[in-house]
Amino acid sequence: PREDFPPVATTGKPYPGYISLAGGKYFIPPNTSIVLTGYHPPSLRDENSIPRFADRHDARHPEQYDNPMFATELTCWSCRKSYSLTKLMNLCTCGGPLRVEYDLTAVRRHVRRDAITARRGGLWRWRELLPLPKDAEPITLGEGGTPLLRSGRLAESCGVGALHVKDEALNPTGSFKARGMSVAVSIARHLGAQKLAVPSAGNAGGALAAYAAAAGLEAHIFMPHDVPAANRLECELAGAHVTLVDGLISDCGRLVADRAPREGWFDVSTLKEPYRVEGKKTLGYEIAEQLGWTLPDVIVYPTGGGTGLIGMDKAFDELSTLGWLANDRRPRFVAVQSAGCAPVTRAFEQGQPRCTAFENASTKAAGLRVPKPLADFVILEILRRSAGTAISVSDDALLAAARELSRATGICACPEGGACLAATRQLAGSGWIRADERVVIFNTGSGLKYAEVFSSRES
């Protein structure tokens, strides 16, 4: 090592030992040298100047140091106005959604990619790229770290070079919503929230109920009256207050927005707070790692509120800035919707910068029944910037494709996962996806939550 990166301790023996740094005693594996990163001139090398581990509960990673976090501020996706991270925030004063900004230069200087991937899997292995201070305990049920499964049979039947399925059904609450709620609930509790509320078409409500229960917080969930029974039941089992609404998720959202100020609820609706997207962006980190730090040619994503699509694009930007990707090639994003609720597809095809509400929205894919996503302008910008597209498929097609996805892979596929497969086949058939391209699709939740849909005569 260079003079300014000296080893400060080594066990020097073929069995484990301990060293003391900054008042703490840390376990050191056998025959391991410890190197503290960062420049510390010899005149300043005393015990008080030695960086400490960022997480007092995980001393296995000496690349971490005493920095509260690398997140720096919130900024508006629309007007770019900035806000502090120290108080609960929903939307910008202009009505736009907020995003978390990071000091990626500092991350690149102090955090090694290989050190992160050497940790146990899961969402919180990416702690330095998440906005929770080091002295705050994350609310975690073991979310993230889901498999990326390659299916040669589906690739051949669709006519693409390779087809991978990210199976989010294996998250603790049976869907990808666990990622966003783990981060959102962690931040909300850290900043003093006591009661949380959300409108939900199903899976977001179940995830909030579970993570609020783990955090010891109240959860108030508003769901359409025809929500799948499994979604309602999991909310009730976790002790959430469930209100069934005669209407769509947009109607549920209006009720939450109206009552939240009076009831003291913090609204964790899709992109009405800035932290669910931070959890969802870990999808992008994981895909990059699972593909050897390369990205696929095409990402086909089932789009309701669009948090995951926005999060992955943000993740790829961050990974590129950090220099952690093997090359600069970026994927084309595809937003998949049901023909019965396709505001993004319609706006994309018409060349519009924003969506208009989709009237009489109806689909058996509950997660796609979002008449007008709040961050529609962000979704559409990503699709166009990435040379992507938006496409809608019929309920018959997505349900048939969900069954095919299950038979071909063993995954318990949901209707939204089926929508991705149906869209991939349609785009490959038209030549938009070429025969040599690598495609990633998503099974966003467990098909078991849709028992009524798959057992009905109509499906």
C-alpha positions in Angstrom: 0.0 0.0 0.0 1.0 3.6 -0.6 2.1 5.7 2.4 -1.3 7.5 2.6 -3.1 4.1 2.7 -1.2 2.2 5.3 -2.5 -1.0 6.9 -3.4 -0.1 10.5 -3.8 -3.6 11.8 -3.5 -7.3 10.9 -4.2 -10.4 12.9 -0.9 -11.8 11.7 -2.0 -15.3 12.7 -4.1 -18.1 11.1 -7.0 -17.6 13.4 -9.5 -14.7 14.0 -8.7 -11.7 16.1 -10.0 -8.3 17.2 -8.8 -4.8 16.8 -10.0 -1.6 18.5 -10.7 1.5 16.4 -12.3 4.7 17.6 -13.5 3.1 20.8 -15.0 0.1 19.1 -13.9 -3.6 19.1 -14.3 -5.3 15.7 -14.0 -8.9 14.6 -11.2 -9.5 12.0 -11.1 -12.8 10.0 -7.9 -14.8 10.0 -4.9 -13.5 8.0 -6.7 -10.3 7.0 -5.0 -6.9 6.6 -7.2 -3.9 7.4 -6.8 -0.9 5.2 -8.7 2.3 5.9 -9.6 4.2 2.7 -9.3 8.0 2.5 -6.4 10.3 2.8 -5.1 10.9 6.3 -1.7 12.8 6.6 0.7 11.3 9.1 0.3 14.4 11.4 -3.4 13.7 11.7 -3.2 9.9 12.2 -4.5 9.5 15.7 -7.4 7.6 17.1 -9.8 10.6 16.8 -9.1 11.0 13.1 -9.6 7.4 12.1 -12.8 6.9 10.1 -15.3 4.6 11.8 -17.6 2.1 10.2 -20.8 3.6 8.8 -23.1 1.0 10.4 -22.3 0.0 13.9 -24.2 -3.3 13.4 -22.1 -4.4 10.4 -18.3 -4.2 11.1 -17.6 -6.6 8.3 -17.0 -3.9 5.7 -14.0 -1.6 6.4 -14.7 0.4 3.3 -17.5 2.1 5.2 -16.7 5.1 7.2 -18.3 7.7 9.5 -20.4 9.6 7.0 -24.1 10.0 7.8 -25.1 9.1 4.3 -24.4 10.2 0.7 -27.8 11.5 0.0 -27.7 15.3 -0.1 -31.1 16.8 -0.8 -34.5 16.4 -2.5 -35.2 18.1 -5.8 -38.4 18.4 -7.8 -38.6 16.3 -11.0 -40.4 19.2 -12.7 -39.1 22.6 -11.5 -35.8 21.5 -9.8 -36.5 23.3 -6.6 -34.5 21.7 -3.7 -35.6 20.7 -0.2 -33.9 19.4 2.9 -33.8 15.7 3.7 -34.5 16.4 7.4 -38.3 16.6 7.3 -41.2 14.6 5.9 -42.0 15.8 2.4 -44.7 14.9 -0.2 -44.8 17.0 -3.3 -43.0 20.2 -4.4 -44.9 23.5 -4.0 -45.4 23.3 -7.8 -47.2 20.0 -7.4 -44.3 17.9 -8.9 -42.8 14.7 -7.4 -39.5 14.9 -5.6 -36.4 12.8 -6.1 -33.3 12.1 -3.9 -30.0 13.4 -5.0 -26.6 11.9 -4.0 -23.0 13.0 -3.8 -21.9 10.3 -6.3 -18.4 11.8 -6.4 -18.0 10.9 -2.7 -19.6 7.5 -3.3 -17.1 6.8 -6.0 -14.2 7.9 -3.8 -15.2 5.9 -0.7 -17.2 2.9 -1.8 -16.1 -0.1 -3.8 -18.5 -2.0 -6.0 -17.0 -5.3 -5.0 -17.4 -4.5 -1.4 -21.1 -4.1 -1.8 -21.5 -7.2 -3.8 -19.5 -9.2 -1.2 -22.3 -8.5 1.3 -25.3 -10.7 2.0 -27.9 -10.2 -0.7 -30.9 -8.0 -0.3 -32.0 -4.4 -0.8 -30.1 -2.9 2.1 -26.7 -4.1 0.8 -26.9 -0.9 -1.2 -27.1 1.2 1.9 -24.7 3.9 0.7 -27.0 4.5 -2.3 -30.1 4.7 -0.1 -31.2 7.8 1.8 -31.4 6.4 5.4 -28.8 7.9 7.9 -26.4 5.5 9.5 -27.9 5.8 12.9 -31.4 4.8 11.7 -32.4 1.2 11.7 -34.0 0.1 8.4 -37.4 -1.6 8.5 -36.6 -4.8 6.6 -38.3 -8.1 6.1 -35.6 -9.5 3.8 -36.7 -7.8 0.6 -34.7 -7.6 -2.6 -32.1 -10.0 -4.0 -34.7 -11.7 -6.2 -33.5 -14.1 -9.0 -33.1 -13.1 -12.7 -34.1 -16.3 -14.5 -33.1 -17.1 -18.1 -35.6 -19.0 -20.2 -34.4 -20.5 -23.4 -37.8 -21.8 -24.3 -39.5 -18.4 -24.0 -36.7 -16.7 -25.9 -37.1 -19.2 -28.7 -40.9 -18.9 -28.8 -40.8 -15.1 -28.8 -37.9 -14.9 -31.3 -35.4 -13.0 -29.2 -31.8 -13.7 -28.4 -32.2 -14.1 -24.7 -35.1 -13.6 -22.3 -34.7 -13.1 -18.6 -37.4 -12.9 -16.0 -36.9 -10.9 -12.8 -39.2 -12.7 -10.3 -40.4 -10.2 -7.8 -43.0 -12.6 -6.4 -40.2 -13.9 -4.0 -40.2 -10.7 -2.0 -41.6 -10.9 1.6 -45.0 -9.6 0.7 -45.2 -11.4 -2.6 -44.6 -8.5 -4.8 -42.1 -5.8 -5.9 -44.0 -3.3 -3.7 -41.9 -4.5 -0.7 -38.9 -2.7 -2.1 -40.4 0.7 -2.1 -42.2 0.3 1.2 -39.1 -0.9 3.0 -37.4 2.4 2.2 -40.4 4.6 2.5 -41.5 3.3 5.9 -37.9 3.4 7.2 -37.6 7.1 6.3 -41.0 7.9 7.6 -40.4 6.4 11.0 -37.0 8.0 11.2 -38.5 11.4 10.5 -41.2 11.0 13.1 -44.3 9.8 11.2 -46.7 7.8 13.4 -49.6 7.1 10.9 -49.2 6.2 7.2 -51.8 6.0 4.5 -51.9 4.8 0.9 -54.4 4.2 -1.9 -53.8 0.8 -3.4 -54.9 -1.5 -6.2 -53.7 -4.4 -4.0 -50.0 -5.1 -3.6 -48.9 -1.7 -2.3 -51.4 -1.9 0.5 -50.2 -5.3 1.5 -46.6 -4.1 1.6 -47.4 -1.0 3.6 -49.4 -3.0 6.1 -46.5 -5.4 6.6 -43.8 -2.8 6.9 -45.9 -0.5 9.1 -46.5 -3.5 11.4 -42.8 -4.2 11.6 -42.2 -0.5 12.4 -44.9 -0.2 15.0 -46.8 2.4 13.0 -50.5 2.7 12.0 -51.4 1.9 8.4 -54.6 3.2 6.7 -55.2 1.6 3.3 -57.9 2.6 0.8 -58.6 0.0 -1.9 -61.2 -0.4 -4.7 -64.1 -2.6 -3.5 -63.2 -5.3 -6.1 -59.6 -5.6 -5.0 -58.4 -9.3 -5.0 -59.4 -10.9 -1.7 -55.8 -11.9 -0.9 -54.6 -8.3 -1.0 -57.4 -7.2 1.4 -56.7 -10.2 3.7 -53.0 -9.6 4.0 -53.7 -5.9 5.0 -56.1 -7.0 7.7 -53.9 -9.7 9.0 -51.1 -7.2 9.5 -53.5 -4.9 11.5 -54.0 -2.2 8.9 -57.2 -0.1 8.8 -58.7 -1.0 5.4 -61.4 1.1 3.7 -63.0 -0.4 0.5 -64.0 2.3 -2.0 -66.6 2.1 -4.7 -64.3 3.3 -7.5 -60.8 3.1 -8.8 -57.4 3.7 -7.2 -57.7 7.4 -8.3 -60.8 7.7 -6.2 -59.0 6.1 -3.3 -56.2 8.6 -3.8 -58.5 11.5 -3.5 -59.9 10.2 -0.2 -56.4 9.8 1.2 -55.4 13.3 0.1 -58.5 14.8 1.6 -58.3 13.0 5.0 -54.5 12.9 5.5 -54.1 16.5 6.8 -57.0 16.1 9.3 -56.0 12.6 10.5 -52.3 13.2 10.8 -51.5 10.6 8.2 -48.3 10.7 6.1 -49.3 9.9 2.5 -47.1 7.3 0.9 -48.9 7.2 -2.4 -46.9 6.4 -5.6 -44.5 9.2 -6.1 -46.3 11.5 -3.7 -43.3 10.9 -1.5 -39.7 10.5 -2.7 -38.6 7.3 -1.1 -40.5 4.4 -2.7 -38.7 5.1 -6.0 -35.4 4.7 -4.1 -36.4 1.2 -3.0 -37.6 0.3 -6.5 -34.3 1.6 -8.1 -32.5 -1.4 -6.5 -34.2 -3.5 -9.3 -31.7 -1.7 -11.6 -28.7 -2.3 -9.4 -29.5 -6.0 -9.2 -30.1 -6.5 -12.9 -26.8 -4.8 -13.7 -25.0 -7.1 -11.2 -26.8 -10.2 -12.3 -25.8 -9.5 -15.9 -22.1 -9.0 -15.1 -22.4 -5.2 -14.9 -23.9 -4.9 -18.3 -27.5 -3.9 -19.1 -30.0 -5.6 -21.4 -31.0 -4.3 -24.8 -34.6 -4.0 -23.8 -36.5 -3.8 -20.5 -40.2 -4.6 -20.7 -42.0 -3.2 -17.6 -45.7 -3.4 -16.6 -46.6 0.2 -16.0 -49.3 1.5 -13.6 -47.8 4.3 -11.5 -44.4 3.7 -13.2 -42.2 3.8 -10.0 -40.1 0.9 -11.0 -39.4 2.2 -14.5 -38.4 5.6 -13.1 -36.3 4.0 -10.4 -34.4 1.7 -12.8 -33.6 4.6 -15.1 -32.3 6.6 -12.0 -30.3 3.5 -11.0 -28.6 3.2 -14.4 -27.7 6.9 -14.3 -26.1 6.5 -10.9 -24.2 3.3 -11.9 -22.9 5.0 -15.0 -21.7 8.1 -13.0 -20.0 5.8 -10.6 -18.2 4.0 -13.4 -19.5 0.6 -12.2 -20.9 -0.5 -15.6 -18.8 -2.5 -18.0 -19.9 -0.2 -20.9 -22.1 2.8 -21.7 -24.9 0.9 -23.5 -28.3 1.7 -22.1 -31.6 -0.3 -22.5 -34.7 0.8 -24.4 -37.6 0.9 -22.0 -41.0 -0.5 -22.9 -44.0 0.5 -20.8 -46.7 -2.2 -21.0 -50.3 -1.5 -20.2 -53.6 -3.2 -20.5 -55.8 -2.2 -23.4 -58.5 -1.4 -20.8 -56.3 1.2 -19.0 -53.6 2.6 -21.2 -53.1 6.3 -20.5 -49.3 6.1 -21.1 -49.6 4.2 -24.3 -52.1 6.7 -25.6 -50.0 9.7 -24.7 -46.9 8.1 -26.2 -48.6 7.4 -29.5 -50.1 10.8 -29.7 -46.8 12.5 -28.9 -48.1 14.2 -25.8 -45.9 15.2 -22.9 -48.5 14.1 -20.3 -51.4 11.7 -20.0 -55.1 12.5 -19.8 -57.1 10.3 -17.5 -58.2 7.1 -19.0 -62.0 6.9 -18.7 -63.8 3.8 -17.5 -60.5 2.0 -16.8 -61.0 -1.7 -16.5 -58.5 -4.6 -16.4 -58.0 -7.9 -14.6 -54.4 -6.9 -14.0 -55.1 -4.8 -10.9 -51.6 -3.2 -10.8 -52.2 -1.7 -14.2 -55.5 -0.1 -13.4 -54.1 3.4 -12.9 -56.1 6.0 -15.0 -53.4 8.7 -14.8 -50.0 8.3 -13.2 -48.7 11.3 -11.2 -45.3 11.1 -12.8 -46.6 10.6 -16.3 -44.3 13.2 -17.7 -41.2 11.5 -16.3 -42.3 8.1 -17.7 -42.9 9.5 -21.1 -39.5 11.4 -21.1 -37.7 8.1 -20.2 -39.4 6.2 -23.0 -38.5 8.8 -25.6 -35.0 9.4 -24.4 -34.2 5.7 -24.4 -35.7 5.2 -27.9 -38.3 3.0 -26.2 -42.0 2.6 -26.7 -45.3 2.0 -25.0 -47.7 -0.8 -25.8 -51.0 -2.2 -24.6 -52.2 -5.8 -24.7 -55.6 -7.2 -24.1 -56.7 -8.9 -20.9 -57.1 -12.2 -22.8 -53.6 -12.0 -24.1 -52.0 -11.1 -20.8 -53.8 -13.9 -18.9 -52.9 -16.5 -21.5 -49.3 -15.3 -21.4 -49.2 -15.4 -17.6 -50.2 -19.1 -17.8 -47.5 -19.7 -20.4 -44.9 -17.9 -18.3 -45.7 -20.2 -15.3 -45.6 -23.3 -17.5 -42.3 -22.4 -19.1 -40.4 -21.3 -16.0 -42.1 -22.6 -12.8 -42.7 -19.0 -11.7 -46.1 -18.4 -10.2 -46.9 -15.6 -12.7 -49.3 -12.7 -12.1 -51.3 -11.0 -14.9 -48.9 -8.1 -15.0 -46.0 -10.5 -15.6 -48.1 -12.0 -18.4 -48.5 -8.6 -19.9 -44.7 -8.3 -20.2 -44.5 -11.6 -22.0 -47.4 -10.8 -24.4 -45.8 -7.4 -25.2 -42.4 -9.0 -25.8 -43.8 -11.4 -28.3 -45.8 -8.7 -30.1 -42.7 -6.4 -30.3 -40.5 -9.2 -31.5 -43.0 -10.2 -34.1 -43.1 -6.7 -35.5 -39.3 -6.5 -35.6 -39.0 -3.8 -32.9 -37.1 -6.2 -30.8 -34.5 -7.9 -32.9 -33.7 -11.6 -32.9 -30.3 -11.1 -31.3 -31.3 -8.8 -28.5 -31.3 -9.6 -24.8 -34.6 -8.8 -23.0 -35.6 -8.5 -19.3 -39.2 -8.8 -18.3 -40.8 -8.7 -14.8 -43.1 -10.9 -12.8 -44.1 -8.2 -10.3 -46.1 -10.4 -7.9 -47.3 -13.8 -7.1 -50.2 -15.2 -9.2 -51.6 -16.7 -6.0 -52.9 -13.2 -5.2 -55.1 -13.4 -8.3 -57.0 -16.6 -7.5 -60.3 -15.1 -8.5 -59.0 -13.9 -11.8 -57.3 -17.2 -12.8 -60.2 -19.4 -11.6 -63.0 -17.4 -13.3 -64.6 -18.8 -16.4 -63.7 -15.7 -18.4 -60.0 -16.3 -18.0 
